[in-house]
Amino acid sequence: MEESVSQERIQSEIAKRRTFGIISHPDAGKTTLTEKFLLFGGVVQQAGAIRAKKADRHARSDWLGVEQERGISVTSSVMQFPYRGYDVNLLDTPGHKDFSEDTYRVLTAVDSALMVLDGAKGVESQTEKLMQVCRMRSIPIMTFINKLDRECREPLELLDEIENVLGIQAVPMTWPIGMGKDFQGVYDLHNGEVRFFQPSDKGAKPQPTQVVKDLSDPLLDELVGSVNADELRQSVELLDGAGYPFDTKAYLEGKQTPVFFGSAVNNFGVQELLDTFVHLAPSPLPREAETREIAPDEEEFSGVVFKIQANMDPAHRDRIAFMRVCSGRMHKGMRVRHHRMGKNMNLANAIIFMAKDRAGAEEAWPGDIIGVPNHGTLRIGDTLTHKEPLKIRGVPSFAPELFRRVMLKDPFRAKQLEKGLYQLTEEGAIQLFRPVMGNEYILGAAGALQFDVTADRLRSEYGVEATYEPINIFALRWIHCEDSKIMHQFRERHQRQLLEDAQGCPALYFSSNWWLEKTLEDWPSITFSKTREN
């Protein structure tokens, strides 16, 4: 019999949950900032960023071998940590454009996002793409402009770029005093406090602040020098006249982003950001199912799988389904319904994450991310509930843009190749297609680096050596038709271009744009889709 839980308890747990993802272009300092959050949360004693290939210590959120070699995040990590009475669930996303699909799935599981920008580079191409995804879901976004201890662009120029390129109002919450070698700290525009910058290799916590309630106070000149003090006064006056006032409602609707300046590697500006985040960011929000909206404070448990990761611990060949709790309470040993399979499951071994570290989950609440060990029974998009048959929406697959044919070097490793490809496909690392006429394995990806990671993991985790040949495929579309007779005719006519993905869903590939447009024109009853709901 399932344990009942009071509405007061559910409301209390929801109120202190914050679940967010960090998005950025590669090298903006996202992983370093993540580690500093863990430092403030008390779950690590020393933060270590990836600085070079030869570094002897790698970021806790980058556990895959290829990530450590290249110094980039290509998978998504989940970290839970406490901070000032809140339980924070942080999802670190791939910054590299080739893994945008994995990032999109992560953003379906969060309630807000933090955008990290390099102060010298500003808004970059991948940041712009990630912002588009956030805008599609009206995700509230805070912004951290990083690396102020180096030479950066003018703060006003960066704010203008955020507004013009990303189409969101940028409202500074802190303002830098100098930059690069002359960087002295930041001024808190709302509290009237000057926070001084003191670089430290050990990630020391920020120094005590000085309160300057009136910018005309001569104390400001004594603290930062008359030149910096005058520049600060001019900037604040300009912001007062031309800037936007901060509006909590506009932030929560994804129309305005609070902006903070700092240096993550030196631990400066991080605490101010984190303090504001837990105060302003939304607690767990409702989720859309096919039949209705799911409120987080509902008593019945529901959760959705948004990511599968194989071999997090290669010694145990494990496969973990990352699941967002959407409503109710998960407790150890509870039985839930796996609606796609039509079977019951026992959540006896669910886990919570602190990057690669893990611990048994005695209970979890809306907004929490738990790991469910499984042997291929769970897929991305699966919804688990206590009883009600629900299907939570919004976890799609996108039509790949690049394709490779897999050529196995050792025929005796065919079973290992098949097992590896299907497991990597289930976790969303790559997409797999099989021709209706033939036995080939065709891989699809959003970017070339996905093929490199797949090859590396097949070799290291499954002992498979293969070559990957490019294929002349211009585009791929999933196909669907309500009329089974027309669908049969279409399949018969296009057998040579017909593929099936790992879930058995039919798709057609096209060798040119002309052929794509002609086929769409000739078969108006067929739906050709760039995305497929998992």
C-alpha positions, 0 to 999 in steps of 0.5 A: 500500500502506498504511503499518503502524504499531506498537502502541506508537506508537498507544498513545503517541499515544492517551495524549496526546490529549484531545478535549472540548466546551465547553457553557454557556448563552449569555453565560456566557463560553464563547468567552472561556474558549476563547480563553484556552485557545488563549493558554495553548496558544501558538497565539494571542498575544492573546485577544479576546472579543466585547464588543459589536456594534461591537467591531472584533475578534471571537472566533476561534471565531466566524467566521460573519457572523451570529455576529459581529453577535449576539455568540453562537456558532451553529455549532460550531468545532474548535480543536487546540492543544498543552499540556504534552505533550498534543494537545488537541482543543477543540470549541466548541459553540453555547450558544443553545438553538435550536442544540441539535441541532448541540451534540448531534452535537458531544457524540457526537464528544468524550470529555469536556466542560467546563461553564461557569457564570456565577457570578451566574446559576448553572445556566440552562435551556440548561445543564440541557438540555445536561447531559441530553445528557451524562448520556445518554452518561455524559460526564465533566464538569468545571465552571468557575464564571466571572466571580468578578471580578463580584458572584456568588452564594455558592459553596456555593449554586452547588454545591447548585444543581449537585447539585440541578438537574443531579443530579451531585455537585459537588466544588470543586477551588479555592475563591474568596476574596471576590468582585466588587470584593473578589475576591482569588483562589482557594485550591487545596483540594488543594495548599494554595496561594493564587493571587492575582487581579490584573485585567489588560486584556492577559490576563496570566498568573497571578501567583506563588502563595503556599503555605499548607499549614496554614490556621491559619498566620498567613501566611494572614491577612497574605496575604488579611486576617483577615476573608477568612482566617476565611471561608475557614477556615469554608468549608473546614471545612464542605466537609470535613464535608459535601462529597464527596471527589474520586473519579476513577472517579466523575468518569470515569463522569459522576457527579461534577464537579470545580468550579473558580472564576475569571475567564476574561476576566481569565485567572484560574483558567484555567491551574489548570483546564487543568492538571487537565483534561489530567491527569484527562480521559480519552484517546480512548474506544471507539466503538459501531458497529452490529456491534461496539465499535471500540477506539481502539488498533486498527490499522485506520483508522476515522472518523465524520462528525459535522458538515458546514460549507459556505462556511467560506471563501466565496471558495472555496465549500468544504464541509468534513466534520468527522470524528472519528478513531476508531481507527488512523492517518490519513495524507495520501494514504491511501485509505479506503472510503466504505461508504454510497456503496460507493466508495473515497476519497483523503484527500489534502487532509485538514486540521486546524483552529485555529478558522478557520485550517487546515493540511494534515493529514499524519497524525491519530490517535484523538481528533483532528478532521480536515476532509475537503473534499468536494462533497456525497459525505459526510453526517453519520453517514458512517463511513470505514474502511480496509476493514471495513464499519462503521457508527458509531452515535449521530449522530441527527437530531431531529424539528423543533418549528417549521416554515416554508414557503419562498417565493422572491421571484425565480423565476429564483433557483430553482436557487440556492435548491435548492442552498443549501437542500440544502447547509445541510441536509447540514451540519445547519443546518436540516432540509428536507422536500418534500411528496409531493404538491407542490413546496414547500420546508418547513424544520424547526428546533428554534428560530426563530433557525435560520430567521434564520441560514438566511435570512441565509446563503441571502442572503449565500452564495447570493444568494437572497431569500425569505420564510418563512411559518409552517405549522400543523404540531403535530408531525412523525414519521418513519415505518417499517414492516417490512410493505411492503403496510401501508406502501403502504396507509398512504402512500396514505391519508395522501398530503396529510400525507406528506413526505420529508426531504432523504435521501428518508426518509418522514415524516408531519406532524400538525396536532394532538395529537388527530390524532397520537394517533388515527393512532398508535392506528389504525396499530399496525404503523407505527413513528412516530419522533421521531429518525432515525439518520443 
